[in-house]
Amino acid sequence: MRTRKRIRNLLAVGFLAGAAALTAAAPAQSAPRFDCMTEIQNGGETGAGRCTNLGDGVGEFRVHVVCGLAMDQYSSWVLVMPGERAQTSANCPFTLPGQGVGRVTVEFR
């Protein structure tokens, strides 16, 4: 009886120590915080975005360009380290008079 109790106590202590080690090994990651600016360039053919990562964590962004009669375009994802600035852009495939970039937005992940 006494041996069972001792084994049970040892297992409980071992489990708690393992859980504490896992908790200590996984530090909380801070989220990125972006400050972004968008613009339309090249006579309405290009949508661009420039973002600064003001947070403590690494983040990514891309621009979504709404193109008049053509399909929307997306830039590639850009990785931004804390304190760094990056930019990216996407072009509308064709522009007609009165068409081209209608809106530029920034997406994050």
TORTIMAR-678490 format. One line per field, with one value per residue: x, y, z negated of N, C-alpha, C in turn; residue number from 1. Coordinates in Angstrom, 2 decimals. Layout:
npx = (X / ...) $
npy = (Y / ...) $
npz = (Z / ...) $
capx = (X / ...) $
capy = (Y / ...) $
capz = (Z / ...) $
cpx = (X / ...) $
cpy = (Y / ...) $
cpz = (Z / ...) $
num = (NUM / ...) $
% end
This chain:
npx = (0.83 / 1.88 / 3.94 / 2.57 / 1.38 / 3.62 / 4.68 / 2.57 / 2.69 / 5.26 / 4.88 / 2.99 / 4.47 / 6.47 / 4.94 / 3.94 / 6.35 / 7.24 / 5.19 / 5.59 / 8.12 / 7.54 / 5.85 / 7.59 / 9.39 / 8.06 / 7.94 / 5.91 / 4.83 / 5.10 / 2.84 / 2.97 / 2.71 / 1.40 / 2.05 / 0.77 / 0.83 / -0.84 / -0.80 / -1.57 / 0.09 / 2.04 / 0.28 / -2.18 / -1.85 / -0.58 / -0.74 / 0.42 / 1.94 / 3.27 / 4.73 / 5.46 / 6.76 / 5.78 / 5.63 / 6.67 / 6.91 / 7.47 / 6.02 / 3.80 / 2.77 / 0.66 / -0.39 / -3.66 / -5.03 / -7.56 / -8.77 / -10.27 / -11.97 / -10.58 / -9.32 / -8.89 / -5.71 / -2.92 / -0.11 / 3.04 / 3.62 / 5.20 / 7.81 / 8.28 / 10.46 / 10.58 / 10.55 / 11.40 / 10.90 / 8.99 / 8.08 / 5.67 / 4.12 / 1.51 / 0.45 / -2.15 / -3.46 / -4.21 / -5.08 / -7.79 / -9.09 / -10.24 / -10.34 / -8.40 / -6.44 / -8.60 / -8.77 / -6.60 / -5.69 / -4.37 / -3.34 / -2.88 / -0.88) $
npy = (-1.19 / 1.24 / 1.56 / 1.86 / 4.35 / 5.98 / 5.69 / 6.79 / 9.44 / 10.19 / 10.02 / 12.05 / 14.32 / 14.24 / 14.63 / 17.24 / 18.68 / 18.27 / 19.58 / 22.19 / 22.69 / 22.62 / 24.84 / 26.90 / 26.72 / 27.69 / 30.70 / 33.66 / 35.07 / 38.22 / 40.27 / 41.61 / 45.10 / 47.17 / 50.13 / 51.60 / 52.81 / 53.51 / 53.81 / 54.96 / 54.42 / 55.17 / 56.31 / 55.13 / 52.41 / 50.84 / 49.63 / 50.34 / 49.56 / 50.54 / 49.59 / 49.88 / 48.02 / 48.34 / 46.83 / 44.14 / 41.65 / 39.48 / 40.06 / 39.78 / 41.26 / 42.15 / 43.71 / 44.35 / 44.92 / 46.55 / 46.32 / 48.11 / 46.90 / 44.56 / 41.53 / 41.45 / 42.13 / 40.79 / 41.43 / 39.80 / 38.19 / 40.03 / 39.90 / 41.42 / 42.58 / 43.44 / 46.94 / 47.48 / 48.58 / 48.00 / 47.58 / 46.88 / 45.99 / 45.78 / 45.24 / 46.29 / 44.28 / 45.43 / 48.68 / 50.78 / 53.82 / 55.76 / 53.59 / 51.18 / 51.15 / 51.00 / 50.85 / 50.38 / 48.11 / 46.86 / 43.69 / 41.47 / 38.95) $
npz = (0.00 / -0.87 / 0.97 / 3.40 / 2.97 / 2.81 / 5.42 / 6.89 / 5.95 / 6.87 / 9.63 / 9.97 / 9.20 / 11.15 / 13.47 / 13.03 / 12.98 / 15.59 / 17.03 / 16.14 / 17.23 / 19.96 / 20.17 / 19.46 / 21.56 / 23.75 / 24.76 / 24.62 / 27.62 / 29.03 / 30.82 / 34.20 / 35.05 / 37.29 / 39.20 / 41.91 / 45.33 / 48.33 / 51.94 / 55.27 / 58.26 / 61.25 / 63.21 / 62.57 / 62.95 / 61.07 / 57.74 / 54.54 / 51.36 / 48.25 / 45.27 / 41.78 / 39.16 / 36.02 / 33.78 / 31.52 / 32.61 / 35.47 / 38.66 / 41.56 / 44.67 / 47.47 / 50.55 / 51.79 / 54.77 / 56.37 / 59.54 / 61.99 / 64.69 / 64.87 / 63.27 / 59.71 / 58.20 / 56.37 / 54.33 / 53.60 / 50.42 / 47.84 / 45.56 / 42.45 / 40.09 / 36.55 / 36.04 / 38.60 / 42.06 / 45.01 / 48.48 / 51.06 / 54.20 / 56.73 / 60.08 / 62.28 / 64.89 / 67.35 / 68.49 / 69.14 / 70.54 / 67.88 / 66.23 / 64.38 / 61.35 / 58.67 / 55.94 / 53.13 / 50.71 / 47.58 / 46.44 / 43.69 / 42.05) $
capx = (0.00 / 2.76 / 4.68 / 1.66 / 1.22 / 4.88 / 4.74 / 1.58 / 3.23 / 6.38 / 4.31 / 2.35 / 5.54 / 7.09 / 4.01 / 3.92 / 7.65 / 7.24 / 4.29 / 6.24 / 9.19 / 6.93 / 5.35 / 8.75 / 10.07 / 7.27 / 7.72 / 4.81 / 5.30 / 4.40 / 2.29 / 3.41 / 1.76 / 1.79 / 1.63 / 0.87 / 0.38 / -1.04 / -0.89 / -1.74 / 1.25 / 2.18 / -0.93 / -3.30 / -1.58 / 0.07 / -1.13 / 1.57 / 1.78 / 4.50 / 4.38 / 6.48 / 6.37 / 6.02 / 5.49 / 7.83 / 6.91 / 7.62 / 4.73 / 3.80 / 1.66 / 0.62 / -1.42 / -4.77 / -5.31 / -8.82 / -8.50 / -11.44 / -12.63 / -9.72 / -9.35 / -8.08 / -4.34 / -2.31 / 1.35 / 3.54 / 3.71 / 6.48 / 8.14 / 8.80 / 10.98 / 10.26 / 11.30 / 11.76 / 9.89 / 9.06 / 7.02 / 5.36 / 3.14 / 0.92 / 0.01 / -3.34 / -2.98 / -4.41 / -5.89 / -8.54 / -9.38 / -11.22 / -10.23 / -7.13 / -6.53 / -9.70 / -8.54 / -5.47 / -5.79 / -3.28 / -3.77 / -1.83 / -0.90) $
capy = (0.00 / 2.39 / 1.65 / 2.43 / 5.77 / 6.62 / 5.71 / 7.77 / 10.77 / 10.43 / 10.28 / 13.38 / 15.32 / 14.20 / 15.25 / 18.69 / 19.22 / 18.27 / 20.63 / 23.46 / 22.85 / 22.96 / 26.20 / 27.79 / 26.63 / 28.33 / 32.10 / 34.34 / 35.85 / 39.48 / 40.44 / 42.80 / 46.21 / 47.85 / 51.46 / 51.45 / 53.85 / 52.98 / 54.82 / 54.54 / 54.92 / 54.90 / 56.68 / 54.25 / 51.01 / 50.14 / 49.91 / 50.05 / 49.70 / 50.64 / 49.36 / 49.81 / 47.13 / 49.03 / 45.88 / 43.35 / 40.37 / 39.47 / 40.00 / 39.82 / 41.97 / 42.22 / 44.65 / 43.88 / 46.01 / 46.40 / 46.82 / 48.36 / 45.78 / 43.37 / 40.82 / 42.02 / 41.64 / 40.72 / 41.35 / 38.69 / 38.51 / 40.63 / 39.69 / 42.65 / 42.39 / 44.56 / 48.16 / 47.60 / 49.04 / 47.32 / 47.96 / 45.93 / 46.55 / 44.89 / 45.97 / 45.85 / 43.72 / 46.39 / 49.82 / 51.48 / 55.17 / 55.79 / 52.36 / 51.06 / 50.88 / 51.67 / 50.87 / 49.59 / 47.80 / 46.04 / 42.50 / 41.04 / 37.59) $
capz = (0.00 / -0.99 / 2.21 / 4.41 / 2.68 / 3.17 / 6.88 / 7.35 / 5.65 / 7.78 / 10.95 / 9.94 / 9.18 / 12.47 / 14.42 / 12.79 / 13.39 / 17.06 / 17.49 / 15.86 / 18.20 / 21.25 / 20.06 / 19.45 / 22.84 / 24.80 / 24.40 / 25.32 / 28.75 / 29.19 / 32.16 / 34.92 / 35.10 / 38.51 / 39.62 / 43.36 / 46.25 / 49.68 / 52.98 / 56.66 / 59.00 / 62.70 / 63.96 / 62.26 / 63.29 / 59.95 / 56.37 / 53.69 / 49.93 / 47.46 / 43.87 / 40.75 / 38.06 / 34.77 / 32.69 / 31.10 / 33.30 / 36.92 / 39.35 / 43.02 / 45.29 / 48.92 / 51.00 / 52.62 / 55.71 / 57.11 / 60.89 / 62.84 / 65.36 / 64.78 / 61.99 / 58.64 / 58.14 / 55.05 / 54.33 / 52.79 / 48.99 / 47.46 / 44.16 / 41.84 / 38.74 / 35.67 / 36.27 / 40.02 / 43.02 / 46.30 / 49.41 / 52.12 / 55.14 / 57.74 / 61.27 / 63.00 / 66.15 / 68.43 / 68.07 / 70.17 / 70.06 / 66.80 / 65.45 / 63.66 / 59.92 / 58.02 / 54.49 / 52.63 / 49.29 / 47.04 / 45.70 / 42.76 / 41.47) $
cpx = (0.87 / 3.54 / 3.83 / 1.52 / 2.47 / 5.02 / 3.77 / 2.08 / 4.38 / 5.88 / 3.68 / 3.40 / 6.22 / 6.23 / 4.01 / 5.23 / 7.74 / 6.36 / 4.91 / 7.37 / 8.64 / 6.43 / 6.50 / 9.43 / 9.32 / 7.00 / 6.58 / 5.40 / 4.44 / 3.95 / 2.89 / 2.31 / 2.22 / 1.24 / 1.85 / 0.33 / 0.23 / -1.10 / -1.07 / -0.64 / 1.12 / 0.89 / -2.10 / -3.08 / -1.10 / -0.52 / 0.01 / 1.22 / 3.13 / 4.12 / 5.62 / 5.94 / 6.76 / 5.97 / 6.78 / 7.93 / 7.06 / 6.24 / 4.90 / 2.61 / 1.77 / -0.42 / -2.42 / -5.17 / -6.58 / -8.62 / -9.79 / -12.13 / -11.82 / -9.87 / -8.48 / -6.70 / -3.83 / -0.80 / 1.76 / 3.59 / 5.11 / 6.67 / 8.77 / 9.19 / 10.58 / 11.16 / 11.68 / 10.59 / 10.10 / 7.94 / 6.85 / 4.30 / 2.62 / 0.39 / -1.28 / -2.88 / -3.18 / -5.25 / -6.54 / -8.79 / -10.49 / -11.21 / -8.89 / -7.38 / -7.66 / -9.48 / -7.33 / -5.68 / -4.63 / -3.88 / -2.58 / -2.01 / 0.27) $
cpy = (1.25 / 2.61 / 2.26 / 3.94 / 6.54 / 6.73 / 6.75 / 9.20 / 11.13 / 10.74 / 11.67 / 14.48 / 15.38 / 14.87 / 16.76 / 19.34 / 19.29 / 19.37 / 22.00 / 23.72 / 23.22 / 24.40 / 27.19 / 27.82 / 27.36 / 29.79 / 32.71 / 35.19 / 37.10 / 39.63 / 41.65 / 43.86 / 47.08 / 49.26 / 51.50 / 52.66 / 53.21 / 54.13 / 54.17 / 55.22 / 54.64 / 55.17 / 55.74 / 52.79 / 50.18 / 50.59 / 49.48 / 50.26 / 49.69 / 50.54 / 49.32 / 48.94 / 47.81 / 48.10 / 45.16 / 42.02 / 40.55 / 39.37 / 40.06 / 40.63 / 41.85 / 43.26 / 43.92 / 45.07 / 45.69 / 47.09 / 46.90 / 47.13 / 44.48 / 42.72 / 41.54 / 41.37 / 41.69 / 40.71 / 40.08 / 39.15 / 39.01 / 40.45 / 40.96 / 42.36 / 43.59 / 45.77 / 48.41 / 48.11 / 48.29 / 47.84 / 46.88 / 46.56 / 45.47 / 45.77 / 45.41 / 45.38 / 44.63 / 47.54 / 50.44 / 52.90 / 55.13 / 54.54 / 52.34 / 50.76 / 51.70 / 51.82 / 50.00 / 49.37 / 46.91 / 44.90 / 42.01 / 39.57 / 37.41) $
cpz = (0.00 / 0.31 / 3.31 / 4.23 / 3.09 / 4.68 / 7.44 / 7.11 / 6.58 / 9.19 / 11.02 / 9.97 / 10.55 / 13.53 / 14.27 / 13.22 / 14.91 / 17.63 / 17.26 / 16.86 / 19.56 / 21.26 / 20.13 / 20.81 / 23.95 / 24.42 / 25.21 / 26.44 / 28.90 / 30.64 / 32.86 / 34.88 / 36.25 / 38.62 / 41.12 / 44.11 / 47.63 / 50.67 / 54.34 / 57.46 / 60.49 / 63.46 / 63.73 / 62.59 / 62.09 / 58.63 / 55.46 / 52.23 / 49.25 / 45.99 / 42.99 / 39.62 / 36.74 / 33.56 / 32.37 / 31.83 / 34.80 / 37.55 / 40.85 / 43.50 / 46.80 / 49.29 / 51.89 / 53.47 / 56.48 / 58.45 / 61.70 / 63.41 / 65.28 / 63.41 / 60.97 / 58.64 / 56.71 / 55.21 / 53.58 / 51.33 / 48.69 / 45.96 / 43.60 / 40.39 / 37.88 / 35.93 / 37.72 / 40.85 / 44.33 / 47.19 / 50.46 / 53.01 / 56.07 / 58.87 / 61.81 / 64.38 / 67.36 / 67.89 / 69.28 / 69.66 / 69.01 / 65.95 / 64.74 / 62.20 / 59.32 / 56.52 / 54.17 / 51.14 / 48.88 / 46.24 / 44.87 / 42.41 / 40.57) $
num = (1 / 2 / 3 / 4 / 5 / 6 / 7 / 8 / 9 / 10 / 11 / 12 / 13 / 14 / 15 / 16 / 17 / 18 / 19 / 20 / 21 / 22 / 23 / 24 / 25 / 26 / 27 / 28 / 29 / 30 / 31 / 32 / 33 / 34 / 35 / 36 / 37 / 38 / 39 / 40 / 41 / 42 / 43 / 44 / 45 / 46 / 47 / 48 / 49 / 50 / 51 / 52 / 53 / 54 / 55 / 56 / 57 / 58 / 59 / 60 / 61 / 62 / 63 / 64 / 65 / 66 / 67 / 68 / 69 / 70 / 71 / 72 / 73 / 74 / 75 / 76 / 77 / 78 / 79 / 80 / 81 / 82 / 83 / 84 / 85 / 86 / 87 / 88 / 89 / 90 / 91 / 92 / 93 / 94 / 95 / 96 / 97 / 98 / 99 / 100 / 101 / 102 / 103 / 104 / 105 / 106 / 107 / 108 / 109) $
% end
